[in-house]
Amino acid sequence: MKYLDNVRYASLEGKVVAITGGASGIGEELVRAFGSQGCKVAFLDFNRDAGDALAREIGGVFLHCDVTQLTEFKACFKKIQDELGSIDILVNNAGSDDHHKIEDITEEYFENRIDVNLRHQIFAIQAVIDGMAAKGGGSIINMGSINWMRGRPGRVMYSLSKAAIHGFTRTLAQELGARNIRVNSLVPGAIRTPKQDAMWAKLDPAQVNQFIEMQALKFRLDGTHCARMALFLGSEESSGCTGQDFIVDAGLTLN
């Protein structure tokens, strides 16, 4: 991969990596990045066609899964560890940033958004910590968002979920530190993905470019910028880092 030509983390070679929501967008770049480092990559996603195609291309292990179905979700992690061994690095990436008004939130929608964006992260962590501890440690990367930091309107459920991830990341860093398990959150800014391109294509150019105007760095971020940070957090180069938010937003939260 061109953007990783000069980057090689020797400590990642042969590590077992599990990534949720890995078939497209930021998740796809995470899968590609860890695969390029010689990792044994397994990834989950509800998009079967995209997942199968990516697995064929890079040789990773794809498991079709709906993260809101916990029995199925837990079975996937058991299968990964049965086939590849205990997981060294977990990236809790799956989520959805659907927009909505506060008046439109129903009890059913509330529960669904928590299930999609938050609940599965806890149970994924629960599934990997014993294996990590037995290996002498590991790295857990929870995907956050700057949405809750900026207080953007129209996405209260997404902000609620991502703010919670910030909180439990810090708590688990304390709880799991004695077992040499590091827990950090990777916090993306305005990341360009095919899904975001489709959404912004409906708007005028002035709205599309508003992120660049507000950022300190004047270019659009994409999933590769998040992947670079994830590799660092998964590697031994970040062995002294835990309980922190690593923001990849080109300075958007400075505004």
Steps between C-alpha positions, in 0.01 A plus 500: 500500500647829391427693819681237709805450277732655758328366812573159648425401858703187572297436816183452294632209295283192561266671748136392501279802434120514522317795343126563513330682215795419276348463154479866395590857590750549783469133589617390157811716531567350843478148357732588213749676727535219754513246219789690342696463825492122491218466753244221505190710445143395570218745444125509556236683300132475405581570132568150371589591143750772595650282772544199273661716230747659741593164655568355155720797415716513814469145630343593832229311686154651457204419723155618401338640813241742633662657807158558659446123524717413798478121477620513140757768587654301785512187284706691242764585758515138612547394140781752446687376805441134411641555149771762551581488870449755776445855379787744555333814366130585500365796302141581594411687183138409413245779529260729316461879513139530387358850549173568680311756705449459874123499443529198270674268746278208601579236762569251224733737314683585824568133572606431142749787492656387827525148362658619173744753644582397854388168650700271272828673592464387861428139406783489246740613773356241736567232238870578453645603836572153639691403188691828498594459866621144437728632227643765729293793378324658205357814348134602481406790274150642535376719218369830633397818318544875533121540464442496875794736556359754257138459611366481147118511474288231338688197631441477873501119509832481315656758732362321805657173390836650409525700823436175689787335310731777623392429857526123506833511313652687794342267756610183322853635458518505880324167544703307243837671541628251756462232229704712258196563280494850357167666421485815289250676279567612145295812430441582131403841373336568162616187320428462132345160419275379216201530736590858589562586134151377412347711777695816420439465125144617570630831639657802335884531485507771765356258756732220393805722547397632840713239678817612327428861589457411869799265521851619583634274223342580164434161346232232528578206721425145391510158661873459448567773755310301762675180392841654563400584856350156557825332396692713750252418778513129420879489489754494781599856403200612706574270794487791746162629380169406660172664598541776243307650208714519187333761281544488122309808383750735329433746781122523456435495876726804539224708341 
